């Protein structure tokens, strides 16, 4: 169950491995995207990289081409 604060659900943070599996790309691709500032939004929590699942989904939808 999500923790709810002020009526807003908490973010669902995922690891690089989890996001790679969800969007079906190699982990190395996510690393390259981070280095080139072109991939989904991420955050660093100390030395740990985390992705907010809702932000990754929104980013992926923006990548659609007609």
PDB file of N, CA, C, O and CB in Angstrom:
ATOM      1  N   UNK A   1       0.832  -1.169   0.000  1.00  0.00           N
ATOM      2  CA  UNK A   1       0.000   0.000   0.000  1.00  0.00           C
ATOM      3  C   UNK A   1       0.883   1.240   0.000  1.00  0.00           C
ATOM      4  O   UNK A   1       1.880   1.287   0.720  1.00  0.00           O
ATOM      5  CB  UNK A   1      -0.950  -0.007   1.203  1.00  0.00           C
ATOM      6  N   UNK A   2       0.529   2.252  -0.803  1.00  0.00           N
ATOM      7  CA  UNK A   2       1.289   3.497  -0.869  1.00  0.00           C
ATOM      8  C   UNK A   2       1.036   4.348   0.361  1.00  0.00           C
ATOM      9  O   UNK A   2      -0.068   4.374   0.906  1.00  0.00           O
ATOM     10  CB  UNK A   2       0.933   4.281  -2.133  1.00  0.00           C
ATOM     11  N   UNK A   3       2.074   5.039   0.785  1.00  0.00           N
ATOM     12  CA  UNK A   3       1.931   6.017   1.844  1.00  0.00           C
ATOM     13  C   UNK A   3       1.298   7.251   1.221  1.00  0.00           C
ATOM     14  O   UNK A   3       1.708   7.686   0.145  1.00  0.00           O
ATOM     15  CB  UNK A   3       3.308   6.348   2.523  1.00  0.00           C
ATOM     16  N   UNK A   4       0.314   7.810   1.882  1.00  0.00           N
ATOM     17  CA  UNK A   4      -0.362   8.984   1.351  1.00  0.00           C
ATOM     18  C   UNK A   4      -0.074  10.175   2.249  1.00  0.00           C
ATOM     19  O   UNK A   4      -0.262  10.113   3.464  1.00  0.00           O
ATOM     20  CB  UNK A   4      -1.885   8.743   1.230  1.00  0.00           C
ATOM     21  N   UNK A   5       0.387  11.267   1.634  1.00  0.00           N
ATOM     22  CA  UNK A   5       0.675  12.491   2.357  1.00  0.00           C
ATOM     23  C   UNK A   5      -0.115  13.618   1.715  1.00  0.00           C
ATOM     24  O   UNK A   5       0.037  13.881   0.522  1.00  0.00           O
ATOM     25  CB  UNK A   5       2.199  12.803   2.363  1.00  0.00           C
ATOM     26  N   UNK A   6      -0.938  14.270   2.478  1.00  0.00           N
ATOM     27  CA  UNK A   6      -1.754  15.390   1.981  1.00  0.00           C
ATOM     28  C   UNK A   6      -2.566  14.981   0.758  1.00  0.00           C
ATOM     29  O   UNK A   6      -2.761  15.792  -0.148  1.00  0.00           O
ATOM     30  CB  UNK A   6      -0.862  16.594   1.636  1.00  0.00           C
ATOM     31  N   UNK A   7      -3.036  13.756   0.716  1.00  0.00           N
ATOM     32  CA  UNK A   7      -3.879  13.313  -0.385  1.00  0.00           C
ATOM     33  C   UNK A   7      -3.127  12.933  -1.644  1.00  0.00           C
ATOM     34  O   UNK A   7      -3.756  12.629  -2.658  1.00  0.00           O
ATOM     35  CB  UNK A   7      -4.844  14.368  -0.711  1.00  0.00           C
ATOM     36  N   UNK A   8      -1.791  12.940  -1.615  1.00  0.00           N
ATOM     37  CA  UNK A   8      -0.987  12.607  -2.792  1.00  0.00           C
ATOM     38  C   UNK A   8      -0.214  11.320  -2.498  1.00  0.00           C
ATOM     39  O   UNK A   8       0.449  11.213  -1.466  1.00  0.00           O
ATOM     40  CB  UNK A   8      -0.010  13.781  -3.166  1.00  0.00           C
ATOM     41  N   UNK A   9      -0.299  10.359  -3.395  1.00  0.00           N
ATOM     42  CA  UNK A   9       0.419   9.094  -3.211  1.00  0.00           C
ATOM     43  C   UNK A   9       1.917   9.328  -3.295  1.00  0.00           C
ATOM     44  O   UNK A   9       2.373  10.182  -4.055  1.00  0.00           O
ATOM     45  CB  UNK A   9      -0.020   8.054  -4.263  1.00  0.00           C
ATOM     46  N   UNK A  10       2.680   8.581  -2.524  1.00  0.00           N
ATOM     47  CA  UNK A  10       4.135   8.719  -2.548  1.00  0.00           C
ATOM     48  C   UNK A  10       4.686   8.174  -3.860  1.00  0.00           C
ATOM     49  O   UNK A  10       4.068   7.313  -4.487  1.00  0.00           O
ATOM     50  CB  UNK A  10       4.776   7.987  -1.346  1.00  0.00           C
ATOM     51  N   UNK A  11       5.850   8.676  -4.278  1.00  0.00           N
ATOM     52  CA  UNK A  11       6.455   8.185  -5.518  1.00  0.00           C
ATOM     53  C   UNK A  11       6.844   6.711  -5.401  1.00  0.00           C
ATOM     54  O   UNK A  11       7.131   6.204  -4.317  1.00  0.00           O
ATOM     55  CB  UNK A  11       7.686   9.026  -5.876  1.00  0.00           C
ATOM     56  N   UNK A  12       6.843   6.055  -6.534  1.00  0.00           N
ATOM     57  CA  UNK A  12       7.236   4.644  -6.596  1.00  0.00           C
ATOM     58  C   UNK A  12       8.638   4.591  -7.193  1.00  0.00           C
ATOM     59  O   UNK A  12       8.795   4.493  -8.410  1.00  0.00           O
ATOM     60  CB  UNK A  12       6.211   3.785  -7.449  1.00  0.00           C
ATOM     61  N   UNK A  13       9.662   4.656  -6.334  1.00  0.00           N
ATOM     62  CA  UNK A  13      11.039   4.675  -6.800  1.00  0.00           C
ATOM     63  C   UNK A  13      11.485   3.280  -7.219  1.00  0.00           C
ATOM     64  O   UNK A  13      11.229   2.295  -6.527  1.00  0.00           O
ATOM     65  CB  UNK A  13      11.964   5.225  -5.714  1.00  0.00           C
ATOM     66  N   UNK A  14      12.161   3.216  -8.372  1.00  0.00           N
ATOM     67  CA  UNK A  14      12.657   1.957  -8.926  1.00  0.00           C
ATOM     68  C   UNK A  14      14.155   2.060  -9.167  1.00  0.00           C
ATOM     69  O   UNK A  14      14.694   3.149  -9.363  1.00  0.00           O
ATOM     70  CB  UNK A  14      11.918   1.599 -10.240  1.00  0.00           C
ATOM     71  N   UNK A  15      14.812   0.917  -9.148  1.00  0.00           N
ATOM     72  CA  UNK A  15      16.239   0.857  -9.443  1.00  0.00           C
ATOM     73  C   UNK A  15      16.452   0.867 -10.957  1.00  0.00           C
ATOM     74  O   UNK A  15      15.510   0.724 -11.736  1.00  0.00           O
ATOM     75  CB  UNK A  15      16.879  -0.403  -8.809  1.00  0.00           C
ATOM     76  N   UNK A  16      17.701   1.038 -11.346  1.00  0.00           N
ATOM     77  CA  UNK A  16      18.057   0.983 -12.762  1.00  0.00           C
ATOM     78  C   UNK A  16      17.659  -0.367 -13.365  1.00  0.00           C
ATOM     79  O   UNK A  16      17.113  -0.422 -14.467  1.00  0.00           O
ATOM     80  CB  UNK A  16      19.568   1.229 -12.947  1.00  0.00           C
ATOM     81  N   UNK A  17      17.931  -1.438 -12.649  1.00  0.00           N
ATOM     82  CA  UNK A  17      17.597  -2.776 -13.156  1.00  0.00           C
ATOM     83  C   UNK A  17      16.093  -2.926 -13.356  1.00  0.00           C
ATOM     84  O   UNK A  17      15.653  -3.505 -14.349  1.00  0.00           O
ATOM     85  CB  UNK A  17      18.108  -3.860 -12.191  1.00  0.00           C
ATOM     86  N   UNK A  18      15.310  -2.409 -12.422  1.00  0.00           N
ATOM     87  CA  UNK A  18      13.850  -2.521 -12.545  1.00  0.00           C
ATOM     88  C   UNK A  18      13.335  -1.715 -13.728  1.00  0.00           C
ATOM     89  O   UNK A  18      12.476  -2.184 -14.474  1.00  0.00           O
ATOM     90  CB  UNK A  18      13.164  -2.051 -11.255  1.00  0.00           C
ATOM     91  N   UNK A  19      13.856  -0.505 -13.904  1.00  0.00           N
ATOM     92  CA  UNK A  19      13.413   0.331 -15.028  1.00  0.00           C
ATOM     93  C   UNK A  19      13.847  -0.278 -16.356  1.00  0.00           C
ATOM     94  O   UNK A  19      13.086  -0.257 -17.323  1.00  0.00           O
ATOM     95  CB  UNK A  19      13.973   1.762 -14.896  1.00  0.00           C
ATOM     96  N   UNK A  20      15.057  -0.818 -16.413  1.00  0.00           N
ATOM     97  CA  UNK A  20      15.518  -1.467 -17.643  1.00  0.00           C
ATOM     98  C   UNK A  20      14.576  -2.598 -18.036  1.00  0.00           C
ATOM     99  O   UNK A  20      14.253  -2.761 -19.213  1.00  0.00           O
ATOM    100  CB  UNK A  20      16.952  -2.005 -17.468  1.00  0.00           C
ATOM    101  N   UNK A  21      14.142  -3.368 -17.067  1.00  0.00           N
ATOM    102  CA  UNK A  21      13.208  -4.463 -17.334  1.00  0.00           C
ATOM    103  C   UNK A  21      11.849  -3.925 -17.786  1.00  0.00           C
ATOM    104  O   UNK A  21      11.247  -4.462 -18.716  1.00  0.00           O
ATOM    105  CB  UNK A  21      13.041  -5.340 -16.082  1.00  0.00           C
ATOM    106  N   UNK A  22      11.373  -2.882 -17.141  1.00  0.00           N
ATOM    107  CA  UNK A  22      10.051  -2.325 -17.464  1.00  0.00           C
ATOM    108  C   UNK A  22      10.026  -1.761 -18.877  1.00  0.00           C
ATOM    109  O   UNK A  22       9.075  -2.005 -19.621  1.00  0.00           O
ATOM    110  CB  UNK A  22       9.666  -1.230 -16.457  1.00  0.00           C
ATOM    111  N   UNK A  23      11.068  -1.000 -19.265  1.00  0.00           N
ATOM    112  CA  UNK A  23      11.030  -0.383 -20.602  1.00  0.00           C
ATOM    113  C   UNK A  23      11.796  -1.193 -21.647  1.00  0.00           C
ATOM    114  O   UNK A  23      11.946  -0.769 -22.793  1.00  0.00           O
ATOM    115  CB  UNK A  23      11.601   1.025 -20.539  1.00  0.00           C
ATOM    116  N   UNK A  24      12.277  -2.369 -21.230  1.00  0.00           N
ATOM    117  CA  UNK A  24      12.887  -3.330 -22.162  1.00  0.00           C
ATOM    118  C   UNK A  24      14.111  -2.784 -22.890  1.00  0.00           C
ATOM    119  O   UNK A  24      14.231  -2.899 -24.110  1.00  0.00           O
ATOM    120  CB  UNK A  24      11.868  -3.766 -23.178  1.00  0.00           C
ATOM    121  N   UNK A  25      15.015  -2.187 -22.115  1.00  0.00           N
ATOM    122  CA  UNK A  25      16.306  -1.764 -22.658  1.00  0.00           C
ATOM    123  C   UNK A  25      17.389  -2.295 -21.723  1.00  0.00           C
ATOM    124  O   UNK A  25      17.114  -2.544 -20.549  1.00  0.00           O
ATOM    125  CB  UNK A  25      16.392  -0.192 -22.806  1.00  0.00           C
ATOM    126  N   UNK A  26      18.613  -2.473 -22.218  1.00  0.00           N
ATOM    127  CA  UNK A  26      19.704  -2.904 -21.340  1.00  0.00           C
ATOM    128  C   UNK A  26      20.019  -1.838 -20.289  1.00  0.00           C
ATOM    129  O   UNK A  26      19.820  -0.648 -20.530  1.00  0.00           O
ATOM    130  CB  UNK A  26      20.963  -3.220 -22.165  1.00  0.00           C
ATOM    131  N   UNK A  27      20.503  -2.260 -19.146  1.00  0.00           N
ATOM    132  CA  UNK A  27      20.909  -1.315 -18.108  1.00  0.00           C
ATOM    133  C   UNK A  27      21.963  -0.353 -18.633  1.00  0.00           C
ATOM    134  O   UNK A  27      21.963   0.829 -18.289  1.00  0.00           O
ATOM    135  CB  UNK A  27      21.440  -2.060 -16.881  1.00  0.00           C
ATOM    136  N   UNK A  28      22.856  -0.861 -19.463  1.00  0.00           N
ATOM    137  CA  UNK A  28      23.916  -0.024 -20.023  1.00  0.00           C
ATOM    138  C   UNK A  28      23.331   1.140 -20.825  1.00  0.00           C
ATOM    139  O   UNK A  28      23.905   2.229 -20.835  1.00  0.00           O
ATOM    140  CB  UNK A  28      24.847  -0.865 -20.912  1.00  0.00           C
ATOM    141  N   UNK A  29      22.207   0.928 -21.491  1.00  0.00           N
ATOM    142  CA  UNK A  29      21.557   1.995 -22.244  1.00  0.00           C
ATOM    143  C   UNK A  29      21.109   3.106 -21.298  1.00  0.00           C
ATOM    144  O   UNK A  29      21.288   4.286 -21.599  1.00  0.00           O
ATOM    145  CB  UNK A  29      20.353   1.445 -23.041  1.00  0.00           C
ATOM    146  N   UNK A  30      20.531   2.738 -20.162  1.00  0.00           N
ATOM    147  CA  UNK A  30      20.133   3.747 -19.177  1.00  0.00           C
ATOM    148  C   UNK A  30      21.345   4.537 -18.687  1.00  0.00           C
ATOM    149  O   UNK A  30      21.266   5.752 -18.505  1.00  0.00           O
ATOM    150  CB  UNK A  30      19.417   3.086 -17.987  1.00  0.00           C
ATOM    151  N   UNK A  31      22.462   3.847 -18.475  1.00  0.00           N
ATOM    152  CA  UNK A  31      23.689   4.523 -18.047  1.00  0.00           C
ATOM    153  C   UNK A  31      24.156   5.517 -19.105  1.00  0.00           C
ATOM    154  O   UNK A  31      24.512   6.651 -18.784  1.00  0.00           O
ATOM    155  CB  UNK A  31      24.799   3.497 -17.760  1.00  0.00           C
ATOM    156  N   UNK A  32      24.153   5.090 -20.369  1.00  0.00           N
ATOM    157  CA  UNK A  32      24.559   5.971 -21.468  1.00  0.00           C
ATOM    158  C   UNK A  32      23.632   7.182 -21.559  1.00  0.00           C
ATOM    159  O   UNK A  32      24.094   8.308 -21.745  1.00  0.00           O
ATOM    160  CB  UNK A  32      24.563   5.202 -22.805  1.00  0.00           C
ATOM    161  N   UNK A  33      22.327   6.950 -21.429  1.00  0.00           N
ATOM    162  CA  UNK A  33      21.368   8.050 -21.480  1.00  0.00           C
ATOM    163  C   UNK A  33      21.629   9.050 -20.358  1.00  0.00           C
ATOM    164  O   UNK A  33      21.559  10.260 -20.574  1.00  0.00           O
ATOM    165  CB  UNK A  33      19.932   7.515 -21.389  1.00  0.00           C
ATOM    166  N   UNK A  34      21.931   8.549 -19.159  1.00  0.00           N
ATOM    167  CA  UNK A  34      22.230   9.456 -18.042  1.00  0.00           C
ATOM    168  C   UNK A  34      23.463  10.300 -18.347  1.00  0.00           C
ATOM    169  O   UNK A  34      23.466  11.508 -18.111  1.00  0.00           O
ATOM    170  CB  UNK A  34      22.444   8.660 -16.738  1.00  0.00           C
ATOM    171  N   UNK A  35      24.501   9.671 -18.866  1.00  0.00           N
ATOM    172  CA  UNK A  35      25.734  10.399 -19.184  1.00  0.00           C
ATOM    173  C   UNK A  35      25.500  11.460 -20.260  1.00  0.00           C
ATOM    174  O   UNK A  35      26.139  12.512 -20.244  1.00  0.00           O
ATOM    175  CB  UNK A  35      26.820   9.422 -19.644  1.00  0.00           C
ATOM    176  N   UNK A  36      24.592  11.187 -21.188  1.00  0.00           N
ATOM    177  CA  UNK A  36      24.309  12.100 -22.296  1.00  0.00           C
ATOM    178  C   UNK A  36      23.086  12.986 -22.051  1.00  0.00           C
ATOM    179  O   UNK A  36      22.702  13.769 -22.920  1.00  0.00           O
ATOM    180  CB  UNK A  36      24.107  11.310 -23.563  1.00  0.00           C
ATOM    181  N   UNK A  37      22.476  12.864 -20.870  1.00  0.00           N
ATOM    182  CA  UNK A  37      21.315  13.687 -20.487  1.00  0.00           C
ATOM    183  C   UNK A  37      20.167  13.592 -21.485  1.00  0.00           C
ATOM    184  O   UNK A  37      19.567  14.606 -21.843  1.00  0.00           O
ATOM    185  CB  UNK A  37      21.735  15.138 -20.345  1.00  0.00           C
ATOM    186  N   UNK A  38      19.859  12.373 -21.937  1.00  0.00           N
ATOM    187  CA  UNK A  38      18.783  12.209 -22.916  1.00  0.00           C
ATOM    188  C   UNK A  38      17.706  11.216 -22.481  1.00  0.00           C
ATOM    189  O   UNK A  38      16.686  11.094 -23.159  1.00  0.00           O
ATOM    190  CB  UNK A  38      19.363  11.765 -24.227  1.00  0.00           C
ATOM    191  N   UNK A  39      17.897  10.524 -21.399  1.00  0.00           N
ATOM    192  CA  UNK A  39      16.962   9.480 -20.998  1.00  0.00           C
ATOM    193  C   UNK A  39      15.895   9.969 -20.040  1.00  0.00           C
ATOM    194  O   UNK A  39      15.672  11.171 -19.896  1.00  0.00           O
ATOM    195  CB  UNK A  39      17.704   8.351 -20.372  1.00  0.00           C
ATOM    196  N   UNK A  40      15.247   9.033 -19.396  1.00  0.00           N
ATOM    197  CA  UNK A  40      14.197   9.385 -18.444  1.00  0.00           C
ATOM    198  C   UNK A  40      14.779  10.095 -17.224  1.00  0.00           C
ATOM    199  O   UNK A  40      15.945   9.897 -16.884  1.00  0.00           O
ATOM    200  CB  UNK A  40      13.430   8.132 -18.009  1.00  0.00           C
ATOM    201  N   UNK A  41      13.966  10.920 -16.570  1.00  0.00           N
ATOM    202  CA  UNK A  41      14.458  11.619 -15.380  1.00  0.00           C
ATOM    203  C   UNK A  41      14.845  10.629 -14.283  1.00  0.00           C
ATOM    204  O   UNK A  41      14.205   9.593 -14.106  1.00  0.00           O
ATOM    205  CB  UNK A  41      13.395  12.596 -14.855  1.00  0.00           C
ATOM    206  N   UNK A  42      15.893  10.968 -13.562  1.00  0.00           N
ATOM    207  CA  UNK A  42      16.380  10.108 -12.474  1.00  0.00           C
ATOM    208  C   UNK A  42      16.828  10.988 -11.330  1.00  0.00           C
ATOM    209  O   UNK A  42      16.913  12.208 -11.474  1.00  0.00           O
ATOM    210  CB  UNK A  42      17.546   9.183 -12.950  1.00  0.00           C
ATOM    211  N   UNK A  43      17.110  10.385 -10.210  1.00  0.00           N
ATOM    212  CA  UNK A  43      17.647  11.119  -9.070  1.00  0.00           C
ATOM    213  C   UNK A  43      18.753  10.306  -8.438  1.00  0.00           C
ATOM    214  O   UNK A  43      18.799   9.082  -8.564  1.00  0.00           O
ATOM    215  CB  UNK A  43      16.544  11.438  -8.037  1.00  0.00           C
ATOM    216  N   UNK A  44      19.634  10.995  -7.762  1.00  0.00           N
ATOM    217  CA  UNK A  44      20.698  10.328  -7.017  1.00  0.00           C
ATOM    218  C   UNK A  44      20.362  10.487  -5.540  1.00  0.00           C
ATOM    219  O   UNK A  44      20.194  11.604  -5.052  1.00  0.00           O
ATOM    220  CB  UNK A  44      22.126  10.925  -7.360  1.00  0.00           C
ATOM    221  N   UNK A  45      20.268   9.389  -4.845  1.00  0.00           N
ATOM    222  CA  UNK A  45      20.080   9.376  -3.401  1.00  0.00           C
ATOM    223  C   UNK A  45      21.383   8.844  -2.835  1.00  0.00           C
ATOM    224  O   UNK A  45      21.590   7.633  -2.746  1.00  0.00           O
ATOM    225  CB  UNK A  45      18.825   8.497  -2.954  1.00  0.00           C
ATOM    226  N   UNK A  46      22.258   9.764  -2.455  1.00  0.00           N
ATOM    227  CA  UNK A  46      23.609   9.361  -2.108  1.00  0.00           C
ATOM    228  C   UNK A  46      24.295   8.884  -3.370  1.00  0.00           C
ATOM    229  O   UNK A  46      24.403   9.633  -4.342  1.00  0.00           O
ATOM    230  CB  UNK A  46      23.613   8.258  -1.013  1.00  0.00           C
ATOM    231  N   UNK A  47      24.758   7.650  -3.364  1.00  0.00           N
ATOM    232  CA  UNK A  47      25.385   7.104  -4.578  1.00  0.00           C
ATOM    233  C   UNK A  47      24.435   6.208  -5.359  1.00  0.00           C
ATOM    234  O   UNK A  47      24.834   5.571  -6.334  1.00  0.00           O
ATOM    235  CB  UNK A  47      26.641   6.322  -4.215  1.00  0.00           C
ATOM    236  N   UNK A  48      23.188   6.162  -4.933  1.00  0.00           N
ATOM    237  CA  UNK A  48      22.202   5.286  -5.559  1.00  0.00           C
ATOM    238  C   UNK A  48      21.335   6.047  -6.556  1.00  0.00           C
ATOM    239  O   UNK A  48      20.811   7.116  -6.242  1.00  0.00           O
ATOM    240  CB  UNK A  48      21.325   4.633  -4.496  1.00  0.00           C
ATOM    241  N   UNK A  49      21.187   5.495  -7.750  1.00  0.00           N
ATOM    242  CA  UNK A  49      20.330   6.075  -8.786  1.00  0.00           C
ATOM    243  C   UNK A  49      18.943   5.472  -8.634  1.00  0.00           C
ATOM    244  O   UNK A  49      18.795   4.256  -8.512  1.00  0.00           O
ATOM    245  CB  UNK A  49      20.906   5.818 -10.228  1.00  0.00           C
ATOM    246  N   UNK A  50      17.936   6.321  -8.642  1.00  0.00           N
ATOM    247  CA  UNK A  50      16.556   5.862  -8.555  1.00  0.00           C
ATOM    248  C   UNK A  50      15.718   6.613  -9.584  1.00  0.00           C
ATOM    249  O   UNK A  50      16.014   7.751  -9.947  1.00  0.00           O
ATOM    250  CB  UNK A  50      15.989   6.065  -7.122  1.00  0.00           C
ATOM    251  N   UNK A  51      14.665   5.944 -10.040  1.00  0.00           N
ATOM    252  CA  UNK A  51      13.732   6.502 -11.010  1.00  0.00           C
ATOM    253  C   UNK A  51      12.334   6.479 -10.411  1.00  0.00           C
ATOM    254  O   UNK A  51      11.937   5.501  -9.779  1.00  0.00           O
ATOM    255  CB  UNK A  51      13.776   5.714 -12.353  1.00  0.00           C
ATOM    256  N   UNK A  52      11.586   7.566 -10.613  1.00  0.00           N
ATOM    257  CA  UNK A  52      10.179   7.601 -10.223  1.00  0.00           C
ATOM    258  C   UNK A  52       9.395   6.983 -11.384  1.00  0.00           C
ATOM    259  O   UNK A  52       9.431   7.493 -12.504  1.00  0.00           O
ATOM    260  CB  UNK A  52       9.687   9.084  -9.895  1.00  0.00           C
ATOM    261  N   UNK A  53       8.701   5.901 -11.115  1.00  0.00           N
ATOM    262  CA  UNK A  53       8.028   5.157 -12.177  1.00  0.00           C
ATOM    263  C   UNK A  53       7.073   6.033 -12.978  1.00  0.00           C
ATOM    264  O   UNK A  53       7.031   5.920 -14.203  1.00  0.00           O
ATOM    265  CB  UNK A  53       7.274   3.983 -11.589  1.00  0.00           C
ATOM    266  N   UNK A  54       6.306   6.899 -12.327  1.00  0.00           N
ATOM    267  CA  UNK A  54       5.365   7.746 -13.063  1.00  0.00           C
ATOM    268  C   UNK A  54       6.092   8.713 -14.006  1.00  0.00           C
ATOM    269  O   UNK A  54       5.614   8.988 -15.106  1.00  0.00           O
ATOM    270  CB  UNK A  54       4.487   8.534 -12.082  1.00  0.00           C
ATOM    271  N   UNK A  55       7.242   9.223 -13.572  1.00  0.00           N
ATOM    272  CA  UNK A  55       8.025  10.111 -14.436  1.00  0.00           C
ATOM    273  C   UNK A  55       8.612   9.359 -15.628  1.00  0.00           C
ATOM    274  O   UNK A  55       8.686   9.904 -16.729  1.00  0.00           O
ATOM    275  CB  UNK A  55       9.148  10.773 -13.634  1.00  0.00           C
ATOM    276  N   UNK A  56       9.025   8.126 -15.416  1.00  0.00           N
ATOM    277  CA  UNK A  56       9.566   7.308 -16.516  1.00  0.00           C
ATOM    278  C   UNK A  56       8.474   7.007 -17.529  1.00  0.00           C
ATOM    279  O   UNK A  56       8.711   7.079 -18.735  1.00  0.00           O
ATOM    280  CB  UNK A  56      10.174   5.986 -15.977  1.00  0.00           C
ATOM    281  N   UNK A  57       7.289   6.674 -17.056  1.00  0.00           N
ATOM    282  CA  UNK A  57       6.166   6.394 -17.962  1.00  0.00           C
ATOM    283  C   UNK A  57       5.825   7.645 -18.765  1.00  0.00           C
ATOM    284  O   UNK A  57       5.606   7.561 -19.973  1.00  0.00           O
ATOM    285  CB  UNK A  57       4.922   5.904 -17.169  1.00  0.00           C
ATOM    286  N   UNK A  58       5.777   8.806 -18.108  1.00  0.00           N
ATOM    287  CA  UNK A  58       5.491  10.057 -18.815  1.00  0.00           C
ATOM    288  C   UNK A  58       6.567  10.343 -19.860  1.00  0.00           C
ATOM    289  O   UNK A  58       6.256  10.743 -20.982  1.00  0.00           O
ATOM    290  CB  UNK A  58       5.391  11.230 -17.820  1.00  0.00           C
ATOM    291  N   UNK A  59       7.838  10.138 -19.489  1.00  0.00           N
ATOM    292  CA  UNK A  59       8.940  10.343 -20.438  1.00  0.00           C
ATOM    293  C   UNK A  59       8.787   9.406 -21.642  1.00  0.00           C
ATOM    294  O   UNK A  59       8.941   9.831 -22.787  1.00  0.00           O
ATOM    295  CB  UNK A  59      10.312  10.108 -19.741  1.00  0.00           C
ATOM    296  N   UNK A  60       8.487   8.148 -21.382  1.00  0.00           N
ATOM    297  CA  UNK A  60       8.345   7.167 -22.465  1.00  0.00           C
ATOM    298  C   UNK A  60       7.220   7.555 -23.411  1.00  0.00           C
ATOM    299  O   UNK A  60       7.356   7.415 -24.627  1.00  0.00           O
ATOM    300  CB  UNK A  60       8.086   5.770 -21.894  1.00  0.00           C
ATOM    301  N   UNK A  61       6.120   8.037 -22.869  1.00  0.00           N
ATOM    302  CA  UNK A  61       5.001   8.461 -23.724  1.00  0.00           C
ATOM    303  C   UNK A  61       5.383   9.651 -24.581  1.00  0.00           C
ATOM    304  O   UNK A  61       4.909   9.773 -25.710  1.00  0.00           O
ATOM    305  CB  UNK A  61       3.779   8.808 -22.876  1.00  0.00           C
ATOM    306  N   UNK A  62       6.244  10.545 -24.061  1.00  0.00           N
ATOM    307  CA  UNK A  62       6.700  11.690 -24.838  1.00  0.00           C
ATOM    308  C   UNK A  62       7.619  11.289 -25.985  1.00  0.00           C
ATOM    309  O   UNK A  62       7.852  12.086 -26.893  1.00  0.00           O
ATOM    310  CB  UNK A  62       7.409  12.667 -23.940  1.00  0.00           C
ATOM    311  N   UNK A  63       8.142  10.069 -25.957  1.00  0.00           N
ATOM    312  CA  UNK A  63       9.062   9.610 -26.996  1.00  0.00           C
ATOM    313  C   UNK A  63       8.333   9.084 -28.226  1.00  0.00           C
ATOM    314  O   UNK A  63       8.970   8.728 -29.217  1.00  0.00           O
ATOM    315  CB  UNK A  63       9.967   8.531 -26.445  1.00  0.00           C
ATOM    316  N   UNK A  64       7.000   9.033 -28.173  1.00  0.00           N
ATOM    317  CA  UNK A  64       6.211   8.520 -29.295  1.00  0.00           C
ATOM    318  C   UNK A  64       6.389   9.376 -30.534  1.00  0.00           C
ATOM    319  O   UNK A  64       6.468  10.602 -30.456  1.00  0.00           O
ATOM    320  CB  UNK A  64       4.737   8.451 -28.923  1.00  0.00           C
ATOM    321  N   UNK A  65       6.448   8.724 -31.657  1.00  0.00           N
ATOM    322  CA  UNK A  65       6.536   9.408 -32.947  1.00  0.00           C
ATOM    323  C   UNK A  65       5.345   8.997 -33.782  1.00  0.00           C
ATOM    324  O   UNK A  65       4.925   7.841 -33.766  1.00  0.00           O
ATOM    325  CB  UNK A  65       7.870   9.080 -33.681  1.00  0.00           C
ATOM    326  N   UNK A  66       4.806   9.958 -34.513  1.00  0.00           N
ATOM    327  CA  UNK A  66       3.624   9.681 -35.345  1.00  0.00           C
ATOM    328  C   UNK A  66       4.003   8.912 -36.593  1.00  0.00           C
ATOM    329  O   UNK A  66       3.137   8.593 -37.408  1.00  0.00           O
ATOM    330  CB  UNK A  66       2.920  10.982 -35.734  1.00  0.00           C
TER     331      UNK A  66
END
